[in-house]
């Protein structure tokens, strides 16, 4: 069970890291993260450029298991830098899920 750090006086809702972390992950927009961090190399539509094409099922074919894709985004590979120091785990997961839908 999550430890309650405090209670918001006005709403009566519990406050603290566990609740805030859940709220943060719910609002991460994978498309926005992609556009801000990935599109300059992979193209705004995931069609490729400096980085390889991700759209039209290419990323899913390369990474059938999303955990492998998340590892590459986090740690980097080849010419791609790792984003583990620049993006939260929630942002990495959101962008991975978004790219799989291109």
C-alpha positions as CSV (number, residue, x, y, z in Angstrom):
1,X,0.0,0.0,0.0
2,X,1.2,3.5,-0.7
3,X,2.2,5.6,2.2
4,X,0.1,8.8,2.5
5,X,2.4,11.8,2.8
6,X,-0.4,14.3,3.5
7,X,-3.9,15.2,2.8
8,X,-5.0,18.2,0.6
9,X,-7.0,20.5,2.9
10,X,-9.5,21.6,0.3
11,X,-10.1,18.3,-1.6
12,X,-9.5,15.8,1.2
13,X,-7.4,13.8,-1.3
14,X,-4.2,12.1,-0.2
15,X,-1.1,13.8,-1.5
16,X,2.5,12.6,-1.9
17,X,4.9,10.9,-4.3
18,X,2.9,7.8,-5.2
19,X,-0.2,9.7,-6.2
20,X,1.8,12.4,-8.0
21,X,3.8,9.8,-9.9
22,X,0.5,8.1,-11.1
23,X,-0.9,11.5,-12.2
24,X,2.3,12.3,-14.0
25,X,2.3,9.1,-16.0
26,X,-1.3,9.7,-17.0
27,X,-0.5,13.0,-18.6
28,X,2.6,12.2,-20.6
29,X,1.9,12.7,-24.3
30,X,4.0,10.4,-26.4
31,X,3.4,12.4,-29.5
32,X,4.6,15.5,-27.9
33,X,7.8,13.8,-26.5
34,X,8.4,12.4,-30.0
35,X,8.0,15.8,-31.7
36,X,10.3,17.5,-29.2
37,X,13.0,14.8,-28.9
38,X,12.8,12.4,-31.8
39,X,11.4,14.0,-34.9
40,X,14.5,15.9,-35.8
41,X,16.2,12.6,-36.6
42,X,13.4,10.2,-37.3
43,X,11.1,12.6,-39.2
44,X,7.9,14.3,-37.9
45,X,5.9,11.3,-39.2
46,X,8.5,8.7,-38.2
47,X,9.4,8.3,-41.9
48,X,13.1,8.6,-41.3
49,X,15.9,11.0,-42.0
50,X,19.1,11.1,-40.2
51,X,17.7,8.3,-38.1
52,X,15.9,5.2,-39.5
53,X,12.3,5.0,-40.4
54,X,10.0,4.0,-37.5
55,X,6.6,4.2,-39.1
56,X,4.6,1.7,-41.1
57,X,5.4,-1.1,-38.6
58,X,9.2,-0.8,-39.0
59,X,9.8,-0.3,-35.2
60,X,7.4,-3.1,-34.3
61,X,9.2,-5.5,-36.8
62,X,12.6,-4.5,-35.3
63,X,11.3,-4.7,-31.7
64,X,8.5,-7.1,-31.3
65,X,8.9,-6.8,-27.5
66,X,8.4,-3.2,-26.5
67,X,10.9,-3.7,-23.6
68,X,13.7,-4.0,-26.2
69,X,12.6,-0.7,-27.8
70,X,12.5,1.0,-24.4
71,X,16.0,-0.2,-23.7
72,X,17.3,1.4,-27.0
73,X,15.5,4.7,-26.3
74,X,16.9,4.7,-22.7
75,X,20.5,3.5,-23.5
76,X,21.0,4.4,-27.1
77,X,22.5,2.2,-29.8
78,X,24.8,2.8,-32.8
79,X,24.4,6.5,-33.7
80,X,21.4,7.1,-31.5
81,X,22.1,8.7,-28.1
82,X,20.5,7.3,-25.0
83,X,17.7,9.4,-23.6
84,X,17.6,7.8,-20.1
85,X,19.2,10.9,-18.6
86,X,17.0,13.3,-20.4
87,X,13.5,11.7,-20.3
88,X,11.7,10.1,-17.4
89,X,10.7,6.4,-17.6
90,X,7.1,7.5,-18.2
91,X,8.2,9.7,-21.1
92,X,10.3,6.9,-22.6
93,X,7.4,4.4,-22.4
94,X,4.9,7.0,-23.8
95,X,7.1,7.7,-26.8
96,X,7.7,4.0,-27.4
97,X,4.0,3.3,-27.4
98,X,3.4,6.3,-29.7
99,X,6.0,5.3,-32.2
100,X,4.5,1.8,-32.4
101,X,1.2,3.4,-33.6
102,X,2.9,5.4,-36.5
